[in-house]
Amino acid sequence: MKPTRTMTGRRWAAAIAGLTTLCLAVAAVEAGAADATPPVSAAASITPTSTANGYKFLDQMMDKYATGSTVRLVQSYVWDSAMGEFTDAVTYDDALVIDAFLARGTSDDIARAEVIGNALLYVQAHDSSHDGRIRAAYAPKPLTSTSAIDATDPTSDVGNMAWVGQALVQLYAKTRVTAYLTGATAVANWIQNHAYDTRGAGGYTGGYDGSSKITWKSTEHNIDVYALFSMLATETGSSTWTTRASYAKTFVYAMWNSKASDFWVGTGTNGVSLNTDFLPEDVNTWSYLAFKDPAHAASVDWDIAHLAATNNGFTGVSFAACDRSKVWFEGTAHLADALAIRNGSGDTAKAQAYLNTLERSQTTALHNNGLAIVAASADNLSDCDSDDYYAAPHIGATAWYLMAGTASDPFLPLN
C-alpha cells in the first residue's frame, strides 16, 4: 500500500487560473501584522547535531534529481522493500519542507523554500483544469517543461491543498513575492468554490477523487482550511477570509467530544452523521496548534492517554486507536510540538521525552540513514483507513521533528 494520508489526511489540489508563467517579481508591500501571537518557545529542544542532520536530509532529498534553482518538488520517502518503489513527491510533505526551511530561516533555507514554492506554482499554473488546484502527488522530476509534470495521484484533497496554500502564504510573508500570495488565494478560492457545504454543521467537504465529489467532511481538513483562510485574512486584510475561517472553525468545534475530551474525525458521506469508526492522533494536536483554545486543550492529553505505543525500543503515539502496535514518528513529532507550545505543567518534560525518542531514531531506527526521521518504528503501521506507514526515511516526519525542536507552529506565521 502507498504510505499516503487518506480520509483524515492529505490528498490535495489547486492550480492558479490564468497563471502561465512563474511570477517572481517582488512586491514592495509592507508586511501586515499577524493576528495571532507567535508561539512561546519552551525549554524542550533537540541537539545542534541532530538539527543539522535533519536539515542535511531535507537538502539531500531536494537535490536528488536536480540542484540549485532548478524548479522541482521533493521525493517524500527513501522507500524500503516493504512499501514498494514509492517515489512520489507528496505535496503535503513538500509544504512541510517549506515550513521547516522557513522556521530556521537561513538565506539558503529561504532560497530552497522558494524553489519548492515555485514548483508548486508551476504545477498549479499548468494543471489541465486551470481552476486553481494542485494534485496530491507528482513525480519528482525537474520541472524544466510542462511535459515533466506527472500527477501520480490526481486527487483534489481539501486538507492537502490547504497545507500547500499555507506554505505559499508563509513564503509570501517571508519574501513579499506576490506570486505566492496569488497561488495561495487560488487554492483558497478552489476550496471555497468546490468544497463549501451547508449540511449539518457546515464546514468544507473533502474535495474530489478524480471527477467524483467527496461528500464526507474531515475535522482535520477544516482545521487546515481555518489556518489557510486566517493567514490570508492577515496578509490581504480582507474580512471575507476571516468569515470563511470562522465557518471552518464552527464545524471543527461541532466535532468536539466533550465526554472524552477529543475531536471526532468528521462526518460520514451524508455530511451530518458523526464518523466514529476510527480515532486519529493529528486532529487532536493540530486543533490545539491552530486554535490555542484552553477549552479544548485536553485533546492533546487524549492522544497521550489513548494512543500511546511502544515498539522496537521507542515510545510515542500511533496514528490511530485501531493499531497501537508501532510508533508513528510523524505524529509523535507534532504531539511534541503541541506540548512544547502549550507549555503547561509537565508539558516540557513530556515534549522533551518524545523529542529524545525521535532524536535517537535518527541513528537507531529500522532503516535509518543517520539523518532522517523514519515514518514509523516498523513497517505496516495501519492508518485505519486502508493505507500503511513504513520505517522509511520521510521528509514529512523530519520536517515536523525540526519544527518541534524549536516549538515552531506551522498553523501561524513563521516569520
N, C-alpha and C positions, 0 to 999 in steps of 0.2 A: 504493500500500500504506500501511496505517496505520503510523506510527512507534512501534510498541509493542515490548515485550520479550516474547519467546516462551519456548522451552524453557529457556534459561539464565536468563531474566529474569522479568518480573513480570506476572502477572495474578493478582489476589489476591481474598481474600474473608474475611468474618467478620461476625457480627451478634450483638448481646447478647440472649441468650434472656431474655425477660421484661422487658427494659428498654423501657418505652413512652414515657418522657419523659427529657429530658436531666437527669441528676443533677449539679447543680453545687455541692452542699454541700461545703465544705472540711472535711476531717477533721483534727482536731488530733492527728496521729500523728507521732512523731519519725521523721525520715528514717533509714533503715538505712544502715550503712556499705557502700560499694561494695567488692566483692571484688577488682576489677581496678584496677591502678594507672593513674591518668589519664595520657594521652599527654604526652610531653615535647615542648614546643614547640621546633621547630627554627628556624634563622635565616631560612629561606625565607619570603617574605611577599608580599603584594600591597599596592599603594598605598592610602592612605585614600580617594582619589578613586574608584579602581576599586571598592573595597569599598562605598562609598556608592552608586555607580551600580548595582551588583548588587542591593543591598537595595531600591533605588528601583524596579527592575524587578519584584522579587517583590511589593512593595506595589502597584504598578500592576496587575499581573495579578490580585492578590487583590481589588482594588477595581473590576474591570472591569464587574461586574454588580450589585454592592451594596457598601456601605461600613459602617463602624462594627461593631457587634456582631452584625449580621445573619448568621445561620449560613449558611455557604457553603463550597463547595470551589473550588479554583483551577484554571483552564484551563491545560493543560500547555504548549501551544505558541502562538506567534504564527505561524500556518500560512502557508506560501507556496504559490504556484500549483502547484508540482510535487507537493506532498504532498496536495493537495486540501483541502477545508474540514474540517479536523480540529479540533474544538472541545472534545474530551473533557477532563475532569479525571481524569487517570490517578492512581489512589490511591497508587501508589508515589511519584510525583512530589510529591504533596501531603504525604506522610510526610516526604520530604526537606526540603520547605519548613519544616515544623515543626522539624526538626532544625537547619536553618540559623538560624532565628529564635532558638531556644534557645541555640545556640552563641554568638551575640552577646549576647543576654540583656538588652536594654534593656526597660523597662516596656512600651513599645509592642510590641516584638518578642514578649514573652510573651503580651500580650493578643491579638495576631494569631494566635499559635500556638494559643491556646485556642479561638479562633473556628473554625479548621480542625479541631482536635480534636473540638469539639462537633459539627461537621458529620459527621465520621466516626462518632461515636457515634449521630447521628441516623439516618443511612442504615443503620447496623447494627441499631438498635432496631426499625426499620420494614421490615426485609427480609422478604420473603414466607416465607422458610424458617424464620425465628425460631430459628436454631440457632447463632448467633454469627458468621456470615460477613459479610464486606464484599466487594463485587464489584470487578472490575478497574478499571472506569472508569464515570463518571457524567457526565451533562450538568451544566455548571457553573451551574445555576440557583440563585438564592437559595432556601434550604430553608425557606420560610415555611409550608409544609403538606406532608403526605405525598404529595399529588398532584404535587409538584415533583420527587420522586425519579424519576430516569430512568437506569437502569443501561444505559449504552451498550455496555458489554462485561460480560456477566454471569458471566464465568469466575470460578471459585473457585480461585485460584492460590496455592499454599502460600508461595512466596517473597514475593510481593506482600503477602499477608496478614501475614507475619512482619514486614515493614517497617512496616506500619501499626501492628501490635502494639508494635514497638519505640518508635515515635514516641509512642504513648499512654503507655507506661511512662516515657519521658523527660518527658512532660508531668506525670505524677503525681509524679515525683521533684522536679520544679521547683515544683509548685503544691500538692501534697498533696490535690488534688481526687480523691476516691475513685472517681468515675465513670470516670476514665481508667484506673485500675488494673483496675476491673471489666471495662471494654471490652477491655483487653489480655488479661486472663485468658480472656475468652470466645473471643477469636481463638486463643489458645494451645490451649484445650480443643478447639476445632474441628479444629485441626491434629492433635492427639493422637488424636482420635476418628475422623478421616476419612483420615488420611494415614500413620499408623504402619504400618511394613512390616517383615516378618521375613525376606524373601527376601535372599539374598546377604549383603551387609554390613549389612543392616538399614537404619536411617535412615527418611526420610519421603518419600513419593511426591509427585507434582506437584500433586495436588488434583483438581478436577473441571472439565471443559469442558462446561458445561451439566449434563446428567444423567449424562454418561459419566465414569467414573473415569479419571484419568490414571495410568498404571501405571509410566511411567519415573520415574527419580529423578535429581534435579539436585544436583550438588555445591554450586552456589551457593545453591539453596534451603535445603539443610541447614546451610550457614553462617549464613543468615538466621535459621533456626529456632534454632540454637545460641545466637545472640545474644539473641533474644527470651526463650527459656527461662532463660538465665543472668540476664538483667535481672529476670525475675520471681522467680527464686530469691533475688536480692539484696533486692528490695523486700518480698517476702512472708515470707522466712525459711524457706520450705518446701524441704526436701531433695528432694521429688518432682521439682521443676523442675530441680534440679541433675542428678539421674539422667537425666532426659529430655534435657537439654542434652548430656550425655555420649554419649547414644545417637546424636544427630545428629552429634556430633564424630567418633565412631568411623567413621561412614560417610564423612565428608569425608576422614579420614586414609587410608581404604582406597582412595580415588581418587588418591592421590599416585603420580606417575610418577617414580620415583627415577632413571631413566636420563636424563630430560630436565630434571628439577627443576621440574616444573609439575604442575598438577592436571588430570586428565581431567574432562570436563564432567559426567559422570554415567553412568547405565546406560541400556540400551535398555528396551523395554517389558516384558521378562521380569524386570527388577529385578536382574539378575545380570551380564549381559554388558556390558563397558565400551562406552560410546559414544565412538568415536574419530573421528566424522565431522567435527567442527569443534573448533577450539581458541580459546575466547573469552578476552578480557582480564580481565573482572571477577572470575572465580573465583580468579585468582592474587593480585590485590591485596586483595580482600576477605578471603581466608583469612588474610593477614598481619594486617590490621586487626582481625580477630576474635580470633585466637589468639596473635599475637606470638611465634610459636614459631621460635626460631633454626634448628631443624632443617629448616624449610620456608620460610625467609625468601627463599631463592633464587628462589622463584616470581615475586617482584617483578622480579627481573632477567631472567627468562624473557620477560616481557612487553616489556621494553625491547629485548631482542635479537631477538625473533621477530615483534613486531607493529608495529615502527617504521613510520611513514607520514609522507610529506611531500606537501603539496598546497596550491596557491594561496598559497605562501609560508609555510605553517605546518608545524611539525614536532611530532609527538606519536605516538600509537598509534591503530591501527584497532580496530574491535570484535572482530574475529577474524581468524585467519590466512588465510581464504579470500579476503578482499578487503582489500588494503592500499593501495588507490588513493586513499583520503581519510583525513583525521584525524577520529577520534571524540573530540570535545571533552569529553564527559562522562567517558569512560574515561581520558582524559589527566588530568582533574582528580583522579579517585581514585587514579591512579598517583602524581601529585604528592603527594597526601595520605599515601599509604603510604610514600613515600620520606622525606617530612618527619618522619613519626612514627618510622620505623625509624632514621633519623639516623645511619647508618653512614658509613664513609669514602666521601666523594664524593657521598653522598645529598643533602645540602643543595644543592649546585650543580646536580645533576640536577633536583631538585624546583623550584628557582628558575627554571631554563630552561623547564620546562613551564608554570609559572605566568606567566612573561613572555609566552609564546606566547598563553596564554589571555587575559591582560590586553589584549594587542594585538588579539585577535579581537573584543573588545567594540566597537571602533570601526572595524575594517578588514575583518572577515569578510564574506562574502557574506550579504546580507540582515540585516546587523547593524542594531540600533536605538540604538547608543551606550551601552546599559546592560547587556544580557543577554549570556550565552554561548549561541551557537547550538549545536545538537546535533552538527553535523558541518561540516567545512570546505567541503563541496559536497553537492549533492543526490544521493540514491540510493547511499548507503553501505550495502552489504548487511550484515545481521546473520547471514548464512549459514544462516538458518532461515526464509526466506520473507518477511521484513519488511525495510524500509529505514529509514535515518536521513536527515534532511534539514538543510539550512542554515537552520534556523528557530529563532528565539529560544526558549529552552527553560528552564522553571523548574527542572527536574531538574539539567541541566548547570550552571546558575547556582548552585544550592544547593550542589552538590559543590565548585564553584570557591571559594565563600565559605568553606566548611569547610576546604578545603585551605589557604587563605590563613592560617589560624590553627592548622593541624595539629590540627583537631578530629576526633575519631573517633566517628562515629555508632553504632558497634558497642559502645561503652562509655557509661556515664552522662555526660551533657554538663554537668551542674550541678556 
